[in-house]
Amino acid sequence: MSEDYAHGRRDGLRLALAILAAEEAKWSALLGESQAWRTNATRAVRHKTLQVAQRRVETALNRLMPKKAESRGDEISSALEKAGL
């Protein structure tokens, strides 16, 4: 796999992580706000699903990191910090 292709894949995963973080923040603000229990349960399931998806994307991103770089770069750390991971 060429370095440009791998870098593009990592960028795509960072973008997906940012999108998931935004969606998770939206649903966490809505948890327990409705008077209907079914709506609250649906929101809780969506929130948990987004949290699981974030972890999976983070795992995939970590697996694509170059082996020579043991520590995370500043760019990756800031992206994960923005996502709240």
PDB file of N, CA, C and O in Angstrom:
ATOM      1  N   MET A   1       0.848  -1.155   0.000  1.00  0.00           N
ATOM      2  CA  MET A   1       0.000   0.000   0.000  1.00  0.00           C
ATOM      3  C   MET A   1       0.909   1.237   0.000  1.00  0.00           C
ATOM      4  O   MET A   1       1.830   1.332   0.811  1.00  0.00           O
ATOM      5  N   SER A   2       0.652   2.165  -0.892  1.00  0.00           N
ATOM      6  CA  SER A   2       1.479   3.359  -0.966  1.00  0.00           C
ATOM      7  C   SER A   2       1.192   4.280   0.219  1.00  0.00           C
ATOM      8  O   SER A   2       0.119   4.226   0.821  1.00  0.00           O
ATOM      9  N   GLU A   3       2.164   5.118   0.537  1.00  0.00           N
ATOM     10  CA  GLU A   3       2.020   6.015   1.680  1.00  0.00           C
ATOM     11  C   GLU A   3       0.899   7.040   1.460  1.00  0.00           C
ATOM     12  O   GLU A   3       0.196   7.402   2.404  1.00  0.00           O
ATOM     13  N   ASP A   4       0.732   7.506   0.215  1.00  0.00           N
ATOM     14  CA  ASP A   4      -0.346   8.462  -0.075  1.00  0.00           C
ATOM     15  C   ASP A   4      -1.719   7.830   0.146  1.00  0.00           C
ATOM     16  O   ASP A   4      -2.624   8.458   0.696  1.00  0.00           O
ATOM     17  N   TYR A   5      -1.856   6.586  -0.290  1.00  0.00           N
ATOM     18  CA  TYR A   5      -3.132   5.881  -0.115  1.00  0.00           C
ATOM     19  C   TYR A   5      -3.418   5.674   1.371  1.00  0.00           C
ATOM     20  O   TYR A   5      -4.539   5.894   1.829  1.00  0.00           O
ATOM     21  N   ALA A   6      -2.406   5.253   2.115  1.00  0.00           N
ATOM     22  CA  ALA A   6      -2.583   5.022   3.549  1.00  0.00           C
ATOM     23  C   ALA A   6      -2.908   6.329   4.270  1.00  0.00           C
ATOM     24  O   ALA A   6      -3.731   6.353   5.185  1.00  0.00           O
ATOM     25  N   HIS A   7      -2.259   7.411   3.854  1.00  0.00           N
ATOM     26  CA  HIS A   7      -2.536   8.706   4.472  1.00  0.00           C
ATOM     27  C   HIS A   7      -3.977   9.127   4.190  1.00  0.00           C
ATOM     28  O   HIS A   7      -4.649   9.669   5.068  1.00  0.00           O
ATOM     29  N   GLY A   8      -4.448   8.884   2.984  1.00  0.00           N
ATOM     30  CA  GLY A   8      -5.830   9.197   2.630  1.00  0.00           C
ATOM     31  C   GLY A   8      -6.823   8.392   3.439  1.00  0.00           C
ATOM     32  O   GLY A   8      -7.861   8.910   3.852  1.00  0.00           O
ATOM     33  N   ARG A   9      -6.509   7.124   3.668  1.00  0.00           N
ATOM     34  CA  ARG A   9      -7.397   6.288   4.490  1.00  0.00           C
ATOM     35  C   ARG A   9      -7.447   6.805   5.924  1.00  0.00           C
ATOM     36  O   ARG A   9      -8.514   6.852   6.537  1.00  0.00           O
ATOM     37  N   ARG A  10      -6.295   7.189   6.450  1.00  0.00           N
ATOM     38  CA  ARG A  10      -6.268   7.727   7.816  1.00  0.00           C
ATOM     39  C   ARG A  10      -7.057   9.030   7.895  1.00  0.00           C
ATOM     40  O   ARG A  10      -7.781   9.261   8.863  1.00  0.00           O
ATOM     41  N   ASP A  11      -6.919   9.886   6.878  1.00  0.00           N
ATOM     42  CA  ASP A  11      -7.693  11.127   6.852  1.00  0.00           C
ATOM     43  C   ASP A  11      -9.193  10.846   6.807  1.00  0.00           C
ATOM     44  O   ASP A  11      -9.978  11.522   7.472  1.00  0.00           O
ATOM     45  N   GLY A  12      -9.578   9.858   6.030  1.00  0.00           N
ATOM     46  CA  GLY A  12     -10.989   9.486   5.957  1.00  0.00           C
ATOM     47  C   GLY A  12     -11.513   8.986   7.288  1.00  0.00           C
ATOM     48  O   GLY A  12     -12.641   9.298   7.672  1.00  0.00           O
ATOM     49  N   LEU A  13     -10.705   8.214   7.993  1.00  0.00           N
ATOM     50  CA  LEU A  13     -11.123   7.727   9.306  1.00  0.00           C
ATOM     51  C   LEU A  13     -11.194   8.863  10.317  1.00  0.00           C
ATOM     52  O   LEU A  13     -12.067   8.866  11.184  1.00  0.00           O
ATOM     53  N   ARG A  14     -10.281   9.831  10.214  1.00  0.00           N
ATOM     54  CA  ARG A  14     -10.354  10.993  11.109  1.00  0.00           C
ATOM     55  C   ARG A  14     -11.626  11.792  10.857  1.00  0.00           C
ATOM     56  O   ARG A  14     -12.260  12.274  11.795  1.00  0.00           O
ATOM     57  N   LEU A  15     -11.992  11.930   9.600  1.00  0.00           N
ATOM     58  CA  LEU A  15     -13.228  12.631   9.256  1.00  0.00           C
ATOM     59  C   LEU A  15     -14.436  11.878   9.806  1.00  0.00           C
ATOM     60  O   LEU A  15     -15.348  12.484  10.367  1.00  0.00           O
ATOM     61  N   ALA A  16     -14.439  10.562   9.644  1.00  0.00           N
ATOM     62  CA  ALA A  16     -15.543   9.745  10.175  1.00  0.00           C
ATOM     63  C   ALA A  16     -15.623   9.874  11.687  1.00  0.00           C
ATOM     64  O   ALA A  16     -16.716   9.931  12.252  1.00  0.00           O
ATOM     65  N   LEU A  17     -14.476   9.921  12.340  1.00  0.00           N
ATOM     66  CA  LEU A  17     -14.442  10.069  13.788  1.00  0.00           C
ATOM     67  C   LEU A  17     -15.024  11.412  14.216  1.00  0.00           C
ATOM     68  O   LEU A  17     -15.744  11.488  15.212  1.00  0.00           O
ATOM     69  N   ALA A  18     -14.722  12.457  13.480  1.00  0.00           N
ATOM     70  CA  ALA A  18     -15.262  13.785  13.794  1.00  0.00           C
ATOM     71  C   ALA A  18     -16.776  13.820  13.593  1.00  0.00           C
ATOM     72  O   ALA A  18     -17.498  14.412  14.396  1.00  0.00           O
ATOM     73  N   ILE A  19     -17.253  13.190  12.528  1.00  0.00           N
ATOM     74  CA  ILE A  19     -18.694  13.149  12.263  1.00  0.00           C
ATOM     75  C   ILE A  19     -19.418  12.370  13.356  1.00  0.00           C
ATOM     76  O   ILE A  19     -20.467  12.793  13.842  1.00  0.00           O
ATOM     77  N   LEU A  20     -18.849  11.233  13.737  1.00  0.00           N
ATOM     78  CA  LEU A  20     -19.459  10.437  14.806  1.00  0.00           C
ATOM     79  C   LEU A  20     -19.476  11.202  16.120  1.00  0.00           C
ATOM     80  O   LEU A  20     -20.442  11.109  16.877  1.00  0.00           O
ATOM     81  N   ALA A  21     -18.429  11.948  16.395  1.00  0.00           N
ATOM     82  CA  ALA A  21     -18.379  12.730  17.637  1.00  0.00           C
ATOM     83  C   ALA A  21     -19.467  13.796  17.646  1.00  0.00           C
ATOM     84  O   ALA A  21     -20.098  14.032  18.677  1.00  0.00           O
ATOM     85  N   ALA A  22     -19.688  14.436  16.514  1.00  0.00           N
ATOM     86  CA  ALA A  22     -20.737  15.455  16.428  1.00  0.00           C
ATOM     87  C   ALA A  22     -22.117  14.836  16.625  1.00  0.00           C
ATOM     88  O   ALA A  22     -22.952  15.391  17.340  1.00  0.00           O
ATOM     89  N   GLU A  23     -22.356  13.700  15.998  1.00  0.00           N
ATOM     90  CA  GLU A  23     -23.647  13.021  16.152  1.00  0.00           C
ATOM     91  C   GLU A  23     -23.848  12.549  17.587  1.00  0.00           C
ATOM     92  O   GLU A  23     -24.946  12.654  18.135  1.00  0.00           O
ATOM     93  N   GLU A  24     -22.780  12.027  18.194  1.00  0.00           N
ATOM     94  CA  GLU A  24     -22.876  11.545  19.569  1.00  0.00           C
ATOM     95  C   GLU A  24     -23.192  12.698  20.508  1.00  0.00           C
ATOM     96  O   GLU A  24     -23.972  12.533  21.445  1.00  0.00           O
ATOM     97  N   ALA A  25     -22.604  13.850  20.273  1.00  0.00           N
ATOM     98  CA  ALA A  25     -22.884  15.018  21.104  1.00  0.00           C
ATOM     99  C   ALA A  25     -24.342  15.454  20.960  1.00  0.00           C
ATOM    100  O   ALA A  25     -24.982  15.856  21.932  1.00  0.00           O
ATOM    101  N   LYS A  26     -24.849  15.369  19.742  1.00  0.00           N
ATOM    102  CA  LYS A  26     -26.249  15.742  19.506  1.00  0.00           C
ATOM    103  C   LYS A  26     -27.187  14.822  20.283  1.00  0.00           C
ATOM    104  O   LYS A  26     -28.123  15.287  20.934  1.00  0.00           O
ATOM    105  N   TRP A  27     -26.932  13.513  20.212  1.00  0.00           N
ATOM    106  CA  TRP A  27     -27.825  12.573  20.878  1.00  0.00           C
ATOM    107  C   TRP A  27     -27.641  12.577  22.387  1.00  0.00           C
ATOM    108  O   TRP A  27     -28.600  12.323  23.116  1.00  0.00           O
ATOM    109  N   SER A  28     -26.440  12.857  22.876  1.00  0.00           N
ATOM    110  CA  SER A  28     -26.251  12.890  24.329  1.00  0.00           C
ATOM    111  C   SER A  28     -27.015  14.056  24.943  1.00  0.00           C
ATOM    112  O   SER A  28     -27.470  13.971  26.083  1.00  0.00           O
ATOM    113  N   ALA A  29     -27.158  15.152  24.184  1.00  0.00           N
ATOM    114  CA  ALA A  29     -27.930  16.295  24.688  1.00  0.00           C
ATOM    115  C   ALA A  29     -29.419  15.974  24.765  1.00  0.00           C
ATOM    116  O   ALA A  29     -30.138  16.591  25.552  1.00  0.00           O
ATOM    117  N   LEU A  30     -29.894  15.028  23.969  1.00  0.00           N
ATOM    118  CA  LEU A  30     -31.314  14.696  23.932  1.00  0.00           C
ATOM    119  C   LEU A  30     -31.710  13.544  24.859  1.00  0.00           C
ATOM    120  O   LEU A  30     -32.893  13.225  24.980  1.00  0.00           O
ATOM    121  N   LEU A  31     -30.734  12.925  25.506  1.00  0.00           N
ATOM    122  CA  LEU A  31     -31.044  11.780  26.365  1.00  0.00           C
ATOM    123  C   LEU A  31     -31.946  12.186  27.523  1.00  0.00           C
ATOM    124  O   LEU A  31     -31.649  13.136  28.249  1.00  0.00           O
ATOM    125  N   GLY A  32     -33.037  11.469  27.688  1.00  0.00           N
ATOM    126  CA  GLY A  32     -33.952  11.688  28.798  1.00  0.00           C
ATOM    127  C   GLY A  32     -34.799  12.945  28.702  1.00  0.00           C
ATOM    128  O   GLY A  32     -35.483  13.287  29.667  1.00  0.00           O
ATOM    129  N   GLU A  33     -34.779  13.634  27.593  1.00  0.00           N
ATOM    130  CA  GLU A  33     -35.522  14.886  27.447  1.00  0.00           C
ATOM    131  C   GLU A  33     -37.004  14.676  27.128  1.00  0.00           C
ATOM    132  O   GLU A  33     -37.832  15.533  27.435  1.00  0.00           O
ATOM    133  N   SER A  34     -37.333  13.561  26.523  1.00  0.00           N
ATOM    134  CA  SER A  34     -38.709  13.319  26.108  1.00  0.00           C
ATOM    135  C   SER A  34     -39.528  12.755  27.268  1.00  0.00           C
ATOM    136  O   SER A  34     -38.987  12.124  28.177  1.00  0.00           O
ATOM    137  N   GLN A  35     -40.828  12.988  27.223  1.00  0.00           N
ATOM    138  CA  GLN A  35     -41.712  12.417  28.226  1.00  0.00           C
ATOM    139  C   GLN A  35     -42.058  10.968  27.902  1.00  0.00           C
ATOM    140  O   GLN A  35     -42.490  10.215  28.774  1.00  0.00           O
ATOM    141  N   ALA A  36     -41.863  10.584  26.638  1.00  0.00           N
ATOM    142  CA  ALA A  36     -42.187   9.223  26.212  1.00  0.00           C
ATOM    143  C   ALA A  36     -40.999   8.298  26.476  1.00  0.00           C
ATOM    144  O   ALA A  36     -39.877   8.590  26.062  1.00  0.00           O
ATOM    145  N   TRP A  37     -41.245   7.198  27.158  1.00  0.00           N
ATOM    146  CA  TRP A  37     -40.163   6.280  27.480  1.00  0.00           C
ATOM    147  C   TRP A  37     -39.581   5.636  26.234  1.00  0.00           C
ATOM    148  O   TRP A  37     -38.379   5.377  26.165  1.00  0.00           O
ATOM    149  N   ARG A  38     -40.434   5.377  25.249  1.00  0.00           N
ATOM    150  CA  ARG A  38     -39.966   4.730  24.031  1.00  0.00           C
ATOM    151  C   ARG A  38     -38.982   5.637  23.270  1.00  0.00           C
ATOM    152  O   ARG A  38     -37.973   5.168  22.744  1.00  0.00           O
ATOM    153  N   THR A  39     -39.289   6.918  23.223  1.00  0.00           N
ATOM    154  CA  THR A  39     -38.386   7.874  22.569  1.00  0.00           C
ATOM    155  C   THR A  39     -37.062   7.943  23.310  1.00  0.00           C
ATOM    156  O   THR A  39     -36.000   7.966  22.687  1.00  0.00           O
ATOM    157  N   ASN A  40     -37.118   7.975  24.635  1.00  0.00           N
ATOM    158  CA  ASN A  40     -35.888   8.000  25.431  1.00  0.00           C
ATOM    159  C   ASN A  40     -35.071   6.734  25.229  1.00  0.00           C
ATOM    160  O   ASN A  40     -33.844   6.794  25.150  1.00  0.00           O
ATOM    161  N   ALA A  41     -35.738   5.594  25.144  1.00  0.00           N
ATOM    162  CA  ALA A  41     -35.032   4.331  24.927  1.00  0.00           C
ATOM    163  C   ALA A  41     -34.371   4.303  23.551  1.00  0.00           C
ATOM    164  O   ALA A  41     -33.242   3.833  23.414  1.00  0.00           O
ATOM    165  N   THR A  42     -35.064   4.801  22.540  1.00  0.00           N
ATOM    166  CA  THR A  42     -34.513   4.856  21.188  1.00  0.00           C
ATOM    167  C   THR A  42     -33.299   5.771  21.155  1.00  0.00           C
ATOM    168  O   THR A  42     -32.290   5.444  20.532  1.00  0.00           O
ATOM    169  N   ARG A  43     -33.393   6.911  21.822  1.00  0.00           N
ATOM    170  CA  ARG A  43     -32.264   7.837  21.862  1.00  0.00           C
ATOM    171  C   ARG A  43     -31.067   7.233  22.580  1.00  0.00           C
ATOM    172  O   ARG A  43     -29.924   7.440  22.172  1.00  0.00           O
ATOM    173  N   ALA A  44     -31.325   6.489  23.645  1.00  0.00           N
ATOM    174  CA  ALA A  44     -30.236   5.843  24.377  1.00  0.00           C
ATOM    175  C   ALA A  44     -29.543   4.798  23.513  1.00  0.00           C
ATOM    176  O   ALA A  44     -28.318   4.675  23.549  1.00  0.00           O
ATOM    177  N   VAL A  45     -30.313   4.050  22.740  1.00  0.00           N
ATOM    178  CA  VAL A  45     -29.737   3.045  21.852  1.00  0.00           C
ATOM    179  C   VAL A  45     -28.902   3.713  20.768  1.00  0.00           C
ATOM    180  O   VAL A  45     -27.803   3.252  20.461  1.00  0.00           O
ATOM    181  N   ARG A  46     -29.412   4.791  20.189  1.00  0.00           N
ATOM    182  CA  ARG A  46     -28.648   5.515  19.164  1.00  0.00           C
ATOM    183  C   ARG A  46     -27.353   6.066  19.745  1.00  0.00           C
ATOM    184  O   ARG A  46     -26.303   5.994  19.107  1.00  0.00           O
ATOM    185  N   HIS A  47     -27.423   6.611  20.943  1.00  0.00           N
ATOM    186  CA  HIS A  47     -26.244   7.160  21.597  1.00  0.00           C
ATOM    187  C   HIS A  47     -25.191   6.075  21.817  1.00  0.00           C
ATOM    188  O   HIS A  47     -24.014   6.284  21.526  1.00  0.00           O
ATOM    189  N   LYS A  48     -25.603   4.937  22.321  1.00  0.00           N
ATOM    190  CA  LYS A  48     -24.669   3.836  22.565  1.00  0.00           C
ATOM    191  C   LYS A  48     -24.095   3.313  21.251  1.00  0.00           C
ATOM    192  O   LYS A  48     -22.914   2.973  21.184  1.00  0.00           O
ATOM    193  N   THR A  49     -24.915   3.245  20.215  1.00  0.00           N
ATOM    194  CA  THR A  49     -24.445   2.800  18.901  1.00  0.00           C
ATOM    195  C   THR A  49     -23.365   3.722  18.374  1.00  0.00           C
ATOM    196  O   THR A  49     -22.368   3.260  17.819  1.00  0.00           O
ATOM    197  N   LEU A  50     -23.552   5.016  18.541  1.00  0.00           N
ATOM    198  CA  LEU A  50     -22.544   5.977  18.098  1.00  0.00           C
ATOM    199  C   LEU A  50     -21.257   5.854  18.902  1.00  0.00           C
ATOM    200  O   LEU A  50     -20.168   6.008  18.349  1.00  0.00           O
ATOM    201  N   GLN A  51     -21.364   5.579  20.195  1.00  0.00           N
ATOM    202  CA  GLN A  51     -20.165   5.381  21.014  1.00  0.00           C
ATOM    203  C   GLN A  51     -19.385   4.154  20.550  1.00  0.00           C
ATOM    204  O   GLN A  51     -18.157   4.190  20.464  1.00  0.00           O
ATOM    205  N   VAL A  52     -20.098   3.070  20.252  1.00  0.00           N
ATOM    206  CA  VAL A  52     -19.447   1.849  19.770  1.00  0.00           C
ATOM    207  C   VAL A  52     -18.794   2.104  18.419  1.00  0.00           C
ATOM    208  O   VAL A  52     -17.676   1.650  18.174  1.00  0.00           O
ATOM    209  N   ALA A  53     -19.475   2.821  17.549  1.00  0.00           N
ATOM    210  CA  ALA A  53     -18.913   3.137  16.232  1.00  0.00           C
ATOM    211  C   ALA A  53     -17.649   3.982  16.370  1.00  0.00           C
ATOM    212  O   ALA A  53     -16.688   3.779  15.629  1.00  0.00           O
ATOM    213  N   GLN A  54     -17.640   4.923  17.307  1.00  0.00           N
ATOM    214  CA  GLN A  54     -16.443   5.733  17.527  1.00  0.00           C
ATOM    215  C   GLN A  54     -15.265   4.854  17.945  1.00  0.00           C
ATOM    216  O   GLN A  54     -14.150   5.036  17.457  1.00  0.00           O
ATOM    217  N   ARG A  55     -15.504   3.925  18.826  1.00  0.00           N
ATOM    218  CA  ARG A  55     -14.429   3.028  19.281  1.00  0.00           C
ATOM    219  C   ARG A  55     -13.894   2.176  18.127  1.00  0.00           C
ATOM    220  O   ARG A  55     -12.689   1.953  18.016  1.00  0.00           O
ATOM    221  N   ARG A  56     -14.792   1.710  17.282  1.00  0.00           N
ATOM    222  CA  ARG A  56     -14.367   0.884  16.146  1.00  0.00           C
ATOM    223  C   ARG A  56     -13.548   1.690  15.147  1.00  0.00           C
ATOM    224  O   ARG A  56     -12.556   1.198  14.610  1.00  0.00           O
ATOM    225  N   VAL A  57     -13.963   2.924  14.899  1.00  0.00           N
ATOM    226  CA  VAL A  57     -13.204   3.780  13.975  1.00  0.00           C
ATOM    227  C   VAL A  57     -11.848   4.105  14.579  1.00  0.00           C
ATOM    228  O   VAL A  57     -10.841   4.119  13.872  1.00  0.00           O
ATOM    229  N   GLU A  58     -11.815   4.366  15.873  1.00  0.00           N
ATOM    230  CA  GLU A  58     -10.539   4.642  16.539  1.00  0.00           C
ATOM    231  C   GLU A  58      -9.603   3.433  16.449  1.00  0.00           C
ATOM    232  O   GLU A  58      -8.405   3.588  16.213  1.00  0.00           O
ATOM    233  N   THR A  59     -10.145   2.249  16.634  1.00  0.00           N
ATOM    234  CA  THR A  59      -9.346   1.030  16.517  1.00  0.00           C
ATOM    235  C   THR A  59      -8.800   0.863  15.103  1.00  0.00           C
ATOM    236  O   THR A  59      -7.628   0.533  14.922  1.00  0.00           O
ATOM    237  N   ALA A  60      -9.641   1.089  14.111  1.00  0.00           N
ATOM    238  CA  ALA A  60      -9.194   0.985  12.721  1.00  0.00           C
ATOM    239  C   ALA A  60      -8.116   2.018  12.418  1.00  0.00           C
ATOM    240  O   ALA A  60      -7.150   1.722  11.714  1.00  0.00           O
ATOM    241  N   LEU A  61      -8.277   3.222  12.944  1.00  0.00           N
ATOM    242  CA  LEU A  61      -7.281   4.271  12.739  1.00  0.00           C
ATOM    243  C   LEU A  61      -5.956   3.891  13.383  1.00  0.00           C
ATOM    244  O   LEU A  61      -4.895   4.101  12.796  1.00  0.00           O
ATOM    245  N   ASN A  62      -6.011   3.339  14.572  1.00  0.00           N
ATOM    246  CA  ASN A  62      -4.779   2.918  15.247  1.00  0.00           C
ATOM    247  C   ASN A  62      -4.073   1.798  14.490  1.00  0.00           C
ATOM    248  O   ASN A  62      -2.844   1.736  14.475  1.00  0.00           O
ATOM    249  N   ARG A  63      -4.832   0.930  13.873  1.00  0.00           N
ATOM    250  CA  ARG A  63      -4.223  -0.165  13.107  1.00  0.00           C
ATOM    251  C   ARG A  63      -3.558   0.331  11.831  1.00  0.00           C
ATOM    252  O   ARG A  63      -2.619  -0.293  11.336  1.00  0.00           O
ATOM    253  N   LEU A  64      -4.037   1.446  11.295  1.00  0.00           N
ATOM    254  CA  LEU A  64      -3.458   1.997  10.068  1.00  0.00           C
ATOM    255  C   LEU A  64      -2.267   2.915  10.329  1.00  0.00           C
ATOM    256  O   LEU A  64      -1.600   3.349   9.389  1.00  0.00           O
ATOM    257  N   MET A  65      -2.000   3.208  11.583  1.00  0.00           N
ATOM    258  CA  MET A  65      -0.867   4.080  11.892  1.00  0.00           C
ATOM    259  C   MET A  65       0.431   3.380  11.499  1.00  0.00           C
ATOM    260  O   MET A  65       0.563   2.167  11.664  1.00  0.00           O
ATOM    261  N   PRO A  66       1.385   4.144  10.982  1.00  0.00           N
ATOM    262  CA  PRO A  66       2.672   3.542  10.619  1.00  0.00           C
ATOM    263  C   PRO A  66       3.336   2.913  11.834  1.00  0.00           C
ATOM    264  O   PRO A  66       3.254   3.436  12.946  1.00  0.00           O
ATOM    265  N   LYS A  67       3.990   1.789  11.606  1.00  0.00           N
ATOM    266  CA  LYS A  67       4.630   1.060  12.702  1.00  0.00           C
ATOM    267  C   LYS A  67       5.802   1.839  13.288  1.00  0.00           C
ATOM    268  O   LYS A  67       6.088   1.725  14.480  1.00  0.00           O
ATOM    269  N   LYS A  68       6.473   2.621  12.470  1.00  0.00           N
ATOM    270  CA  LYS A  68       7.647   3.343  12.944  1.00  0.00           C
ATOM    271  C   LYS A  68       7.295   4.457  13.924  1.00  0.00           C
ATOM    272  O   LYS A  68       8.138   4.872  14.718  1.00  0.00           O
ATOM    273  N   ALA A  69       6.080   4.936  13.874  1.00  0.00           N
ATOM    274  CA  ALA A  69       5.660   6.006  14.782  1.00  0.00           C
ATOM    275  C   ALA A  69       4.933   5.387  15.966  1.00  0.00           C
ATOM    276  O   ALA A  69       3.736   5.107  15.897  1.00  0.00           O
ATOM    277  N   GLU A  70       5.660   5.177  17.040  1.00  0.00           N
ATOM    278  CA  GLU A  70       5.064   4.561  18.223  1.00  0.00           C
ATOM    279  C   GLU A  70       4.110   5.527  18.917  1.00  0.00           C
ATOM    280  O   GLU A  70       3.061   5.120  19.416  1.00  0.00           O
ATOM    281  N   SER A  71       4.471   6.785  18.947  1.00  0.00           N
ATOM    282  CA  SER A  71       3.595   7.759  19.601  1.00  0.00           C
ATOM    283  C   SER A  71       2.704   8.418  18.567  1.00  0.00           C
ATOM    284  O   SER A  71       3.044   8.484  17.386  1.00  0.00           O
ATOM    285  N   ARG A  72       1.577   8.896  19.017  1.00  0.00           N
ATOM    286  CA  ARG A  72       0.645   9.574  18.116  1.00  0.00           C
ATOM    287  C   ARG A  72       1.174  10.958  17.790  1.00  0.00           C
ATOM    288  O   ARG A  72       1.787  11.621  18.627  1.00  0.00           O
ATOM    289  N   GLY A  73       0.932  11.373  16.585  1.00  0.00           N
ATOM    290  CA  GLY A  73       1.343  12.707  16.170  1.00  0.00           C
ATOM    291  C   GLY A  73       0.434  13.760  16.764  1.00  0.00           C
ATOM    292  O   GLY A  73      -0.633  13.448  17.292  1.00  0.00           O
ATOM    293  N   ASP A  74       0.857  14.999  16.677  1.00  0.00           N
ATOM    294  CA  ASP A  74       0.048  16.095  17.210  1.00  0.00           C
ATOM    295  C   ASP A  74      -1.303  16.178  16.526  1.00  0.00           C
ATOM    296  O   ASP A  74      -2.316  16.463  17.165  1.00  0.00           O
ATOM    297  N   GLU A  75      -1.315  15.928  15.225  1.00  0.00           N
ATOM    298  CA  GLU A  75      -2.563  16.023  14.458  1.00  0.00           C
ATOM    299  C   GLU A  75      -3.574  14.995  14.939  1.00  0.00           C
ATOM    300  O   GLU A  75      -4.750  15.315  15.114  1.00  0.00           O
ATOM    301  N   ILE A  76      -3.133  13.782  15.150  1.00  0.00           N
ATOM    302  CA  ILE A  76      -4.036  12.713  15.569  1.00  0.00           C
ATOM    303  C   ILE A  76      -4.514  12.947  16.997  1.00  0.00           C
ATOM    304  O   ILE A  76      -5.689  12.751  17.309  1.00  0.00           O
ATOM    305  N   SER A  77      -3.598  13.366  17.858  1.00  0.00           N
ATOM    306  CA  SER A  77      -3.980  13.620  19.243  1.00  0.00           C
ATOM    307  C   SER A  77      -5.019  14.721  19.340  1.00  0.00           C
ATOM    308  O   SER A  77      -5.963  14.626  20.125  1.00  0.00           O
ATOM    309  N   SER A  78      -4.846  15.763  18.544  1.00  0.00           N
ATOM    310  CA  SER A  78      -5.823  16.846  18.599  1.00  0.00           C
ATOM    311  C   SER A  78      -7.177  16.401  18.036  1.00  0.00           C
ATOM    312  O   SER A  78      -8.221  16.813  18.541  1.00  0.00           O
ATOM    313  N   ALA A  79      -7.164  15.559  16.991  1.00  0.00           N
ATOM    314  CA  ALA A  79      -8.418  15.064  16.432  1.00  0.00           C
ATOM    315  C   ALA A  79      -9.144  14.177  17.439  1.00  0.00           C
ATOM    316  O   ALA A  79     -10.362  14.282  17.586  1.00  0.00           O
ATOM    317  N   LEU A  80      -8.420  13.314  18.126  1.00  0.00           N
ATOM    318  CA  LEU A  80      -9.044  12.447  19.135  1.00  0.00           C
ATOM    319  C   LEU A  80      -9.511  13.259  20.341  1.00  0.00           C
ATOM    320  O   LEU A  80     -10.535  12.948  20.949  1.00  0.00           O
ATOM    321  N   GLU A  81      -8.753  14.302  20.682  1.00  0.00           N
ATOM    322  CA  GLU A  81      -9.147  15.137  21.805  1.00  0.00           C
ATOM    323  C   GLU A  81     -10.423  15.912  21.479  1.00  0.00           C
ATOM    324  O   GLU A  81     -11.294  16.069  22.336  1.00  0.00           O
ATOM    325  N   LYS A  82     -10.533  16.399  20.233  1.00  0.00           N
ATOM    326  CA  LYS A  82     -11.760  17.092  19.812  1.00  0.00           C
ATOM    327  C   LYS A  82     -12.952  16.163  19.873  1.00  0.00           C
ATOM    328  O   LYS A  82     -14.056  16.570  20.234  1.00  0.00           O
ATOM    329  N   ALA A  83     -12.713  14.889  19.512  1.00  0.00           N
ATOM    330  CA  ALA A  83     -13.804  13.918  19.509  1.00  0.00           C
ATOM    331  C   ALA A  83     -14.155  13.468  20.933  1.00  0.00           C
ATOM    332  O   ALA A  83     -15.180  12.822  21.148  1.00  0.00           O
ATOM    333  N   GLY A  84     -13.318  13.806  21.878  1.00  0.00           N
ATOM    334  CA  GLY A  84     -13.594  13.441  23.262  1.00  0.00           C
ATOM    335  C   GLY A  84     -13.222  12.017  23.612  1.00  0.00           C
ATOM    336  O   GLY A  84     -13.789  11.414  24.524  1.00  0.00           O
ATOM    337  N   LEU A  85     -12.254  11.485  22.868  1.00  0.00           N
ATOM    338  CA  LEU A  85     -11.830  10.106  23.130  1.00  0.00           C
ATOM    339  C   LEU A  85     -10.537  10.065  23.891  1.00  0.00           C
ATOM    340  O   LEU A  85     -10.034   8.983  24.196  1.00  0.00           O
TER     341      LEU A  85
END
